Amino acid sequence: MQPRITARHFDLSDKIRTHAAESVTRLQRFFNNIISSEYFLTQDKNRYTVELKVSVYRDVISARAESHDLFAAIDQSAEKAERQLKRYKSKLKDKDPEAISELSATNSKPQTDDDDLDV
């Protein structure tokens, strides 16, 4: 899954974009039913602020980090989101284990429309 990345007050390079995308793929190891993810990268003078929003089943997980190094801020926000995803997954398993099995079954099925098929 490719995250949506928005850079404010600076130009986004390919190296930063790939680093952010790799951090989201690491999050999928802990919870594979991530619907979408967004990064908001902001530069204020010599300080970077990174906000990561991850949409999951019935919830949005948000993590924010600030640092003088952009790559460190991306890693910190991904680590915070990782902890929140682990906690969310354990709560979801405790509350409604059928929801996870249904969600994984619907995400693994291919999305096809019967009207578009030629028989």
N, CA, C and O atoms as a GROMACS GRO file, in nm:
protein
  476
    1MET      N    1   0.083  -0.117   0.000
    1MET     CA    2   0.000   0.000   0.000
    1MET      C    3   0.089   0.124   0.000
    1MET      O    4   0.186   0.133   0.074
    2GLN      N    5   0.053   0.218  -0.084
    2GLN     CA    6   0.127   0.343  -0.091
    2GLN      C    7   0.060   0.448  -0.004
    2GLN      O    8  -0.060   0.473  -0.017
    3PRO      N    9   0.135   0.509   0.085
    3PRO     CA   10   0.075   0.616   0.168
    3PRO      C   11   0.064   0.746   0.088
    3PRO      O   12   0.139   0.769  -0.006
    4ARG      N   13  -0.030   0.827   0.127
    4ARG     CA   14  -0.042   0.961   0.070
    4ARG      C   15   0.050   1.051   0.152
    4ARG      O   16   0.036   1.059   0.274
    5ILE      N   17   0.143   1.119   0.086
    5ILE     CA   18   0.243   1.198   0.155
    5ILE      C   19   0.227   1.344   0.114
    5ILE      O   20   0.226   1.376  -0.005
    6THR      N   21   0.215   1.432   0.213
    6THR     CA   22   0.202   1.575   0.189
    6THR      C   23   0.316   1.646   0.259
    6THR      O   24   0.337   1.629   0.379
    7ALA      N   25   0.390   1.727   0.183
    7ALA     CA   26   0.501   1.805   0.240
    7ALA      C   27   0.460   1.952   0.244
    7ALA      O   28   0.412   2.007   0.145
    8ARG      N   29   0.480   2.013   0.358
    8ARG     CA   30   0.446   2.155   0.374
    8ARG      C   31   0.574   2.234   0.400
    8ARG      O   32   0.653   2.199   0.488
    9HIS      N   33   0.594   2.339   0.322
    9HIS     CA   34   0.704   2.433   0.338
    9HIS      C   35   0.840   2.378   0.296
    9HIS      O   36   0.943   2.435   0.331
   10PHE      N   37   0.842   2.268   0.221
   10PHE     CA   38   0.967   2.218   0.163
   10PHE      C   39   0.934   2.122   0.050
   10PHE      O   40   0.820   2.077   0.038
   11ASP      N   41   1.034   2.091  -0.033
   11ASP     CA   42   1.015   2.000  -0.145
   11ASP      C   43   1.042   1.858  -0.101
   11ASP      O   44   1.136   1.831  -0.027
   12LEU      N   45   0.958   1.768  -0.147
   12LEU     CA   46   0.966   1.628  -0.108
   12LEU      C   47   1.055   1.553  -0.208
   12LEU      O   48   1.029   1.554  -0.328
   13SER      N   49   1.160   1.489  -0.158
   13SER     CA   50   1.250   1.414  -0.246
   13SER      C   51   1.206   1.268  -0.254
   13SER      O   52   1.125   1.221  -0.174
   14ASP      N   53   1.261   1.198  -0.350
   14ASP     CA   54   1.228   1.056  -0.366
   14ASP      C   55   1.278   0.973  -0.249
   14ASP      O   56   1.214   0.875  -0.211
   15LYS      N   57   1.391   1.012  -0.193
   15LYS     CA   58   1.448   0.938  -0.079
   15LYS      C   59   1.355   0.946   0.042
   15LYS      O   60   1.334   0.846   0.110
   16ILE      N   61   1.299   1.063   0.067
   16ILE     CA   62   1.205   1.080   0.178
   16ILE      C   63   1.078   1.001   0.150
   16ILE      O   64   1.023   0.936   0.240
   17ARG      N   65   1.031   1.006   0.027
   17ARG     CA   66   0.909   0.934  -0.011
   17ARG      C   67   0.925   0.783   0.007
   17ARG      O   68   0.834   0.718   0.059
   18THR      N   69   1.037   0.727  -0.035
   18THR     CA   70   1.058   0.583  -0.020
   18THR      C   71   1.075   0.545   0.128
   18THR      O   72   1.031   0.438   0.169
   19HIS      N   73   1.139   0.630   0.206
   19HIS     CA   74   1.156   0.602   0.348
   19HIS      C   75   1.020   0.597   0.418
   19HIS      O   76   0.995   0.510   0.502
   20ALA      N   77   0.932   0.691   0.385
   20ALA     CA   78   0.798   0.693   0.444
   20ALA      C   79   0.717   0.572   0.399
   20ALA      O   80   0.644   0.513   0.480
   21ALA      N   81   0.729   0.534   0.273
   21ALA     CA   82   0.656   0.418   0.223
   21ALA      C   83   0.704   0.289   0.290
   21ALA      O   84   0.624   0.201   0.320
   22GLU      N   85   0.835   0.278   0.314
   22GLU     CA   86   0.889   0.160   0.382
   22GLU      C   87   0.841   0.152   0.526
   22GLU      O   88   0.818   0.042   0.578
   23SER      N   89   0.827   0.266   0.591
   23SER     CA   90   0.780   0.264   0.730
   23SER      C   91   0.635   0.216   0.738
   23SER      O   92   0.597   0.151   0.835
   24VAL      N   93   0.554   0.248   0.637
   24VAL     CA   94   0.415   0.200   0.636
   24VAL      C   95   0.411   0.050   0.608
   24VAL      O   96   0.327  -0.020   0.664
   25THR      N   97   0.498   0.000   0.522
   25THR     CA   98   0.499  -0.144   0.495
   25THR      C   99   0.544  -0.221   0.619
   25THR      O  100   0.501  -0.335   0.639
   26ARG      N  101   0.629  -0.161   0.702
   26ARG     CA  102   0.666  -0.226   0.829
   26ARG      C  103   0.545  -0.234   0.921
   26ARG      O  104   0.533  -0.330   0.998
   27LEU      N  105   0.456  -0.135   0.915
   27LEU     CA  106   0.336  -0.138   0.999
   27LEU      C  107   0.243  -0.252   0.960
   27LEU      O  108   0.170  -0.303   1.044
   28GLN      N  109   0.246  -0.291   0.835
   28GLN     CA  110   0.158  -0.399   0.790
   28GLN      C  111   0.199  -0.534   0.846
   28GLN      O  112   0.121  -0.629   0.839
   29ARG      N  113   0.319  -0.546   0.900
   29ARG     CA  114   0.358  -0.671   0.966
   29ARG      C  115   0.280  -0.692   1.094
   29ARG      O  116   0.254  -0.805   1.134
   30PHE      N  117   0.242  -0.583   1.159
   30PHE     CA  118   0.173  -0.592   1.287
   30PHE      C  119   0.022  -0.595   1.271
   30PHE      O  120  -0.048  -0.656   1.353
   31PHE      N  121  -0.030  -0.531   1.167
   31PHE     CA  122  -0.173  -0.531   1.142
   31PHE      C  123  -0.191  -0.520   0.992
   31PHE      O  124  -0.166  -0.415   0.934
   32ASN      N  125  -0.235  -0.629   0.929
   32ASN     CA  126  -0.239  -0.632   0.783
   32ASN      C  127  -0.368  -0.577   0.723
   32ASN      O  128  -0.382  -0.576   0.601
   33ASN      N  129  -0.462  -0.530   0.806
   33ASN     CA  130  -0.587  -0.477   0.754
   33ASN      C  131  -0.588  -0.325   0.758
   33ASN      O  132  -0.688  -0.264   0.798
   34ILE      N  133  -0.479  -0.264   0.719
   34ILE     CA  134  -0.472  -0.118   0.712
   34ILE      C  135  -0.541  -0.074   0.583
   34ILE      O  136  -0.509  -0.122   0.474
   35ILE      N  137  -0.636   0.018   0.597
   35ILE     CA  138  -0.714   0.063   0.483
   35ILE      C  139  -0.638   0.170   0.404
   35ILE      O  140  -0.622   0.159   0.283
   36SER      N  141  -0.590   0.272   0.474
   36SER     CA  142  -0.513   0.377   0.408
   36SER      C  143  -0.421   0.442   0.511
   36SER      O  144  -0.437   0.425   0.631
   37SER      N  145  -0.323   0.518   0.458
   37SER     CA  146  -0.232   0.590   0.547
   37SER      C  147  -0.194   0.722   0.482
   37SER      O  148  -0.185   0.734   0.360
   38GLU      N  149  -0.170   0.821   0.568
   38GLU     CA  150  -0.134   0.954   0.522
   38GLU      C  151  -0.021   1.008   0.608
   38GLU      O  152  -0.022   0.993   0.730
   39TYR      N  153   0.076   1.070   0.543
   39TYR     CA  154   0.183   1.140   0.612
   39TYR      C  155   0.169   1.289   0.585
   39TYR      O  156   0.147   1.331   0.471
   40PHE      N  157   0.182   1.370   0.689
   40PHE     CA  158   0.189   1.514   0.676
   40PHE      C  159   0.324   1.557   0.732
   40PHE      O  160   0.347   1.549   0.853
   41LEU      N  161   0.412   1.602   0.644
   41LEU     CA  162   0.546   1.643   0.682
   41LEU      C  163   0.554   1.795   0.677
   41LEU      O  164   0.526   1.855   0.573
   42THR      N  165   0.590   1.857   0.788
   42THR     CA  166   0.594   2.002   0.797
   42THR      C  167   0.731   2.048   0.845
   42THR      O  168   0.789   1.989   0.936
   43GLN      N  169   0.783   2.153   0.782
   43GLN     CA  170   0.910   2.210   0.825
   43GLN      C  171   0.885   2.350   0.879
   43GLN      O  172   0.826   2.434   0.810
   44ASP      N  173   0.928   2.375   1.002
   44ASP     CA  174   0.922   2.506   1.064
   44ASP      C  175   1.065   2.545   1.101
   44ASP      O  176   1.121   2.493   1.197
   45LYS      N  177   1.123   2.636   1.025
   45LYS     CA  178   1.262   2.678   1.041
   45LYS      C  179   1.354   2.557   1.039
   45LYS      O  180   1.381   2.504   0.932
   46ASN      N  181   1.403   2.511   1.154
   46ASN     CA  182   1.496   2.397   1.154
   46ASN      C  183   1.435   2.276   1.223
   46ASN      O  184   1.508   2.188   1.267
   47ARG      N  185   1.305   2.270   1.235
   47ARG     CA  186   1.235   2.161   1.304
   47ARG      C  187   1.134   2.097   1.210
   47ARG      O  188   1.061   2.166   1.138
   48TYR      N  189   1.130   1.965   1.212
   48TYR     CA  190   1.035   1.891   1.130
   48TYR      C  191   0.927   1.830   1.218
   48TYR      O  192   0.956   1.778   1.326
   49THR      N  193   0.805   1.837   1.172
   49THR     CA  194   0.692   1.773   1.240
   49THR      C  195   0.631   1.672   1.143
   49THR      O  196   0.600   1.705   1.029
   50VAL      N  197   0.614   1.549   1.190
   50VAL     CA  198   0.558   1.443   1.109
   50VAL      C  199   0.431   1.392   1.176
   50VAL      O  200   0.432   1.354   1.293
   51GLU      N  201   0.322   1.391   1.100
   51GLU     CA  202   0.196   1.335   1.148
   51GLU      C  203   0.162   1.216   1.059
   51GLU      O  204   0.164   1.226   0.936
   52LEU      N  205   0.132   1.106   1.121
   52LEU     CA  206   0.094   0.984   1.049
   52LEU      C  207  -0.047   0.946   1.091
   52LEU      O  208  -0.075   0.932   1.210
   53LYS      N  209  -0.135   0.930   0.992
   53LYS     CA  210  -0.272   0.887   1.019
   53LYS      C  211  -0.294   0.757   0.943
   53LYS      O  212  -0.277   0.750   0.822
   54VAL      N  213  -0.333   0.654   1.018
   54VAL     CA  214  -0.355   0.522   0.962
   54VAL      C  215  -0.502   0.486   0.983
   54VAL      O  216  -0.550   0.482   1.096
   55SER      N  217  -0.573   0.460   0.874
   55SER     CA  218  -0.713   0.420   0.883
   55SER      C  219  -0.721   0.268   0.890
   55SER      O  220  -0.667   0.197   0.806
   56VAL      N  221  -0.790   0.220   0.994
   56VAL     CA  222  -0.812   0.078   1.012
   56VAL      C  223  -0.961   0.056   1.034
   56VAL      O  224  -1.040   0.150   1.030
   57TYR      N  225  -0.999  -0.066   1.056
   57TYR     CA  226  -1.138  -0.104   1.075
   57TYR      C  227  -1.201  -0.026   1.190
   57TYR      O  228  -1.163  -0.045   1.306
   58ARG      N  229  -1.295   0.062   1.160
   58ARG     CA  230  -1.371   0.142   1.256
   58ARG      C  231  -1.289   0.243   1.336
   58ARG      O  232  -1.337   0.289   1.440
   59ASP      N  233  -1.170   0.278   1.293
   59ASP     CA  234  -1.088   0.369   1.373
   59ASP      C  235  -0.980   0.434   1.287
   59ASP      O  236  -0.948   0.385   1.178
   60VAL      N  237  -0.927   0.544   1.336
   60VAL     CA  238  -0.812   0.611   1.275
   60VAL      C  239  -0.705   0.626   1.382
   60VAL      O  240  -0.730   0.682   1.489
   61ILE      N  241  -0.587   0.576   1.353
   61ILE     CA  242  -0.476   0.583   1.447
   61ILE      C  243  -0.387   0.699   1.404
   61ILE      O  244  -0.349   0.710   1.287
   62SER      N  245  -0.355   0.784   1.499
   62SER     CA  246  -0.277   0.904   1.469
   62SER      C  247  -0.151   0.906   1.555
   62SER      O  248  -0.156   0.880   1.675
   63ALA      N  249  -0.039   0.939   1.492
   63ALA     CA  250   0.089   0.949   1.562
   63ALA      C  251   0.161   1.074   1.514
   63ALA      O  252   0.160   1.105   1.395
   64ARG      N  253   0.223   1.144   1.608
   64ARG     CA  254   0.291   1.269   1.575
   64ARG      C  255   0.430   1.269   1.639
   64ARG      O  256   0.446   1.225   1.753
   65ALA      N  257   0.528   1.318   1.565
   65ALA     CA  258   0.665   1.327   1.617
   65ALA      C  259   0.731   1.453   1.565
   65ALA      O  260   0.702   1.499   1.454
   66GLU      N  261   0.821   1.509   1.646
   66GLU     CA  262   0.897   1.627   1.607
   66GLU      C  263   1.045   1.600   1.629
   66GLU      O  264   1.085   1.535   1.726
   67SER      N  265   1.127   1.650   1.536
   67SER     CA  266   1.271   1.631   1.547
   67SER      C  267   1.342   1.729   1.454
   67SER      O  268   1.280   1.790   1.367
   68HIS      N  269   1.472   1.743   1.474
   68HIS     CA  270   1.553   1.824   1.384
   68HIS      C  271   1.590   1.745   1.259
   68HIS      O  272   1.627   1.804   1.157
   69ASP      N  273   1.580   1.613   1.267
   69ASP     CA  274   1.608   1.524   1.154
   69ASP      C  275   1.477   1.467   1.103
   69ASP      O  276   1.402   1.406   1.179
   70LEU      N  277   1.450   1.485   0.975
   70LEU     CA  278   1.323   1.440   0.917
   70LEU      C  279   1.310   1.288   0.921
   70LEU      O  280   1.202   1.237   0.951
   71PHE      N  281   1.417   1.216   0.892
   71PHE     CA  282   1.411   1.070   0.891
   71PHE      C  283   1.386   1.015   1.031
   71PHE      O  284   1.314   0.916   1.048
   72ALA      N  285   1.445   1.079   1.132
   72ALA     CA  286   1.421   1.037   1.270
   72ALA      C  287   1.276   1.062   1.309
   72ALA      O  288   1.216   0.981   1.380
   73ALA      N  289   1.220   1.173   1.265
   73ALA     CA  290   1.080   1.203   1.296
   73ALA      C  291   0.986   1.104   1.229
   73ALA      O  292   0.885   1.064   1.288
   74ILE      N  293   1.017   1.063   1.107
   74ILE     CA  294   0.936   0.962   1.037
   74ILE      C  295   0.942   0.830   1.114
   74ILE      O  296   0.839   0.764   1.133
   75ASP      N  297   1.061   0.790   1.157
   75ASP     CA  298   1.076   0.666   1.232
   75ASP      C  299   1.004   0.671   1.365
   75ASP      O  300   0.940   0.573   1.405
   76GLN      N  301   1.012   0.784   1.435
   76GLN     CA  302   0.945   0.797   1.564
   76GLN      C  303   0.793   0.788   1.549
   76GLN      O  304   0.727   0.723   1.629
   77SER      N  305   0.739   0.853   1.447
   77SER     CA  306   0.593   0.847   1.427
   77SER      C  307   0.550   0.706   1.389
   77SER      O  308   0.443   0.661   1.430
   78ALA      N  309   0.632   0.636   1.312
   78ALA     CA  310   0.599   0.498   1.275
   78ALA      C  311   0.604   0.406   1.398
   78ALA      O  312   0.522   0.315   1.410
   79GLU      N  313   0.700   0.429   1.488
   79GLU     CA  314   0.708   0.349   1.610
   79GLU      C  315   0.587   0.374   1.701
   79GLU      O  316   0.534   0.280   1.761
   80LYS      N  317   0.544   0.500   1.710
   80LYS     CA  318   0.425   0.530   1.790
   80LYS      C  319   0.302   0.464   1.730
   80LYS      O  320   0.219   0.408   1.803
   81ALA      N  321   0.289   0.470   1.599
   81ALA     CA  322   0.175   0.406   1.533
   81ALA      C  323   0.180   0.254   1.549
   81ALA      O  324   0.077   0.190   1.562
   82GLU      N  325   0.300   0.198   1.549
   82GLU     CA  326   0.318   0.054   1.568
   82GLU      C  327   0.266   0.011   1.706
   82GLU      O  328   0.195  -0.089   1.717
   83ARG      N  329   0.302   0.086   1.810
   83ARG     CA  330   0.253   0.055   1.945
   83ARG      C  331   0.101   0.066   1.952
   83ARG      O  332   0.035  -0.018   2.014
   84GLN      N  333   0.046   0.168   1.889
   84GLN     CA  334  -0.098   0.186   1.890
   84GLN      C  335  -0.169   0.075   1.812
   84GLN      O  336  -0.276   0.029   1.853
   85LEU      N  337  -0.109   0.031   1.701
   85LEU     CA  338  -0.168  -0.078   1.623
   85LEU      C  339  -0.168  -0.209   1.701
   85LEU      O  340  -0.264  -0.285   1.695
   86LYS      N  341  -0.060  -0.236   1.773
   86LYS     CA  342  -0.055  -0.357   1.855
   86LYS      C  343  -0.163  -0.355   1.962
   86LYS      O  344  -0.230  -0.455   1.985
   87ARG      N  345  -0.180  -0.240   2.026
   87ARG     CA  346  -0.282  -0.226   2.129
   87ARG      C  347  -0.422  -0.239   2.068
   87ARG      O  348  -0.510  -0.302   2.126
   88TYR      N  349  -0.442  -0.178   1.952
   88TYR     CA  350  -0.572  -0.184   1.884
   88TYR      C  351  -0.605  -0.327   1.844
   88TYR      O  352  -0.719  -0.372   1.858
   89LYS      N  353  -0.506  -0.398   1.793
   89LYS     CA  354  -0.530  -0.535   1.750
   89LYS      C  355  -0.565  -0.626   1.867
   89LYS      O  356  -0.653  -0.712   1.855
   90SER      N  357  -0.498  -0.607   1.980
   90SER     CA  358  -0.530  -0.690   2.096
   90SER      C  359  -0.669  -0.658   2.149
   90SER      O  360  -0.741  -0.749   2.191
   91LYS      N  361  -0.708  -0.531   2.149
   91LYS     CA  362  -0.843  -0.495   2.192
   91LYS      C  363  -0.948  -0.551   2.097
   91LYS      O  364  -1.053  -0.598   2.140
   92LEU      N  365  -0.919  -0.546   1.968
   92LEU     CA  366  -1.013  -0.596   1.869
   92LEU      C  367  -1.030  -0.747   1.881
   92LEU      O  368  -1.141  -0.799   1.865
   93LYS      N  369  -0.921  -0.818   1.908
   93LYS     CA  370  -0.930  -0.962   1.927
   93LYS      C  371  -1.010  -0.997   2.051
   93LYS      O  372  -1.085  -1.095   2.052
   94ASP      N  373  -0.993  -0.918   2.158
   94ASP     CA  374  -1.066  -0.944   2.280
   94ASP      C  375  -1.215  -0.916   2.264
   94ASP      O  376  -1.298  -0.990   2.315
   95LYS      N  377  -1.248  -0.808   2.195
   95LYS     CA  378  -1.388  -0.768   2.182
   95LYS      C  379  -1.463  -0.852   2.080
   95LYS      O  380  -1.567  -0.910   2.110
   96ASP      N  381  -1.409  -0.858   1.958
   96ASP     CA  382  -1.484  -0.919   1.848
   96ASP      C  383  -1.390  -0.996   1.756
   96ASP      O  384  -1.347  -0.943   1.653
   97PRO      N  385  -1.359  -1.121   1.791
   97PRO     CA  386  -1.266  -1.197   1.706
   97PRO      C  387  -1.324  -1.231   1.569
   97PRO      O  388  -1.249  -1.252   1.474
   98GLU      N  389  -1.458  -1.236   1.558
   98GLU     CA  390  -1.518  -1.266   1.428
   98GLU      C  391  -1.499  -1.150   1.331
   98GLU      O  392  -1.491  -1.171   1.210
   99ALA      N  393  -1.492  -1.028   1.384
   99ALA     CA  394  -1.475  -0.912   1.297
   99ALA      C  395  -1.342  -0.917   1.223
   99ALA      O  396  -1.335  -0.880   1.106
  100ILE      N  397  -1.238  -0.963   1.290
  100ILE     CA  398  -1.108  -0.972   1.225
  100ILE      C  399  -1.110  -1.079   1.116
  100ILE      O  400  -1.056  -1.058   1.008
  101SER      N  401  -1.172  -1.193   1.144
  101SER     CA  402  -1.176  -1.298   1.043
  101SER      C  403  -1.262  -1.256   0.924
  101SER      O  404  -1.227  -1.286   0.810
  102GLU      N  405  -1.373  -1.185   0.948
  102GLU     CA  406  -1.456  -1.137   0.838
  102GLU      C  407  -1.383  -1.031   0.758
  102GLU      O  408  -1.389  -1.030   0.635
  103LEU      N  409  -1.315  -0.942   0.827
  103LEU     CA  410  -1.243  -0.835   0.759
  103LEU      C  411  -1.129  -0.890   0.674
  103LEU      O  412  -1.109  -0.845   0.561
  104SER      N  413  -1.057  -0.986   0.726
  104SER     CA  414  -0.948  -1.045   0.647
  104SER      C  415  -1.002  -1.124   0.530
  104SER      O  416  -0.939  -1.130   0.424
  105ALA      N  417  -1.120  -1.186   0.546
  105ALA     CA  418  -1.180  -1.260   0.436
  105ALA      C  419  -1.226  -1.165   0.326
  105ALA      O  420  -1.208  -1.195   0.208
  106THR      N  421  -1.285  -1.052   0.362
  106THR     CA  422  -1.332  -0.958   0.260
  106THR      C  423  -1.216  -0.887   0.193
  106THR      O  424  -1.225  -0.853   0.075
  107ASN      N  425  -1.106  -0.863   0.265
  107ASN     CA  426  -0.990  -0.798   0.205
  107ASN      C  427  -0.913  -0.893   0.114
  107ASN      O  428  -0.844  -0.847   0.023
  108SER      N  429  -0.923  -1.022   0.137
  108SER     CA  430  -0.849  -1.116   0.054
  108SER      C  431  -0.925  -1.152  -0.074
  108SER      O  432  -0.865  -1.204  -0.168
  109LYS      N  433  -1.055  -1.126  -0.078
  109LYS     CA  434  -1.133  -1.155  -0.198
  109LYS      C  435  -1.105  -1.049  -0.304
  109LYS      O  436  -1.091  -0.931  -0.271
  110PRO      N  437  -1.098  -1.090  -0.431
  110PRO     CA  438  -1.080  -0.990  -0.536
  110PRO      C  439  -1.207  -0.908  -0.554
  110PRO      O  440  -1.318  -0.960  -0.542
  111GLN      N  441  -1.190  -0.779  -0.583
  111GLN     CA  442  -1.303  -0.691  -0.604
  111GLN      C  443  -1.343  -0.696  -0.750
  111GLN      O  444  -1.279  -0.634  -0.835
  112THR      N  445  -1.449  -0.769  -0.782
  112THR     CA  446  -1.499  -0.778  -0.919
  112THR      C  447  -1.645  -0.744  -0.921
  112THR      O  448  -1.717  -0.763  -0.822
  113ASP      N  449  -1.688  -0.696  -1.032
  113ASP     CA  450  -1.828  -0.662  -1.052
  113ASP      C  451  -1.885  -0.762  -1.151
  113ASP      O  452  -1.830  -0.780  -1.260
  114ASP      N  453  -1.995  -0.827  -1.114
  114ASP     CA  454  -2.053  -0.929  -1.200
  114ASP      C  455  -2.107  -0.872  -1.330
  114ASP      O  456  -2.116  -0.944  -1.430
  115ASP      N  457  -2.143  -0.745  -1.331
  115ASP     CA  458  -2.198  -0.685  -1.453
  115ASP      C  459  -2.091  -0.662  -1.560
  115ASP      O  460  -2.123  -0.657  -1.679
  116ASP      N  461  -1.968  -0.649  -1.519
  116ASP     CA  462  -1.861  -0.621  -1.614
  116ASP      C  463  -1.800  -0.748  -1.674
  116ASP      O  464  -1.715  -0.739  -1.762
  117LEU      N  465  -1.842  -0.864  -1.629
  117LEU     CA  466  -1.784  -0.989  -1.679
  117LEU      C  467  -1.853  -1.031  -1.807
  117LEU      O  468  -1.975  -1.026  -1.819
  118ASP      N  469  -1.772  -1.074  -1.905
  118ASP     CA  470  -1.825  -1.129  -2.030
  118ASP      C  471  -1.821  -1.280  -2.021
  118ASP      O  472  -1.716  -1.339  -1.998
  119VAL      N  473  -1.935  -1.341  -2.039
  119VAL     CA  474  -1.943  -1.485  -2.029
  119VAL      C  475  -1.964  -1.546  -2.164
  119VAL      O  476  -1.973  -1.668  -2.176
   0.00000   0.00000   0.00000
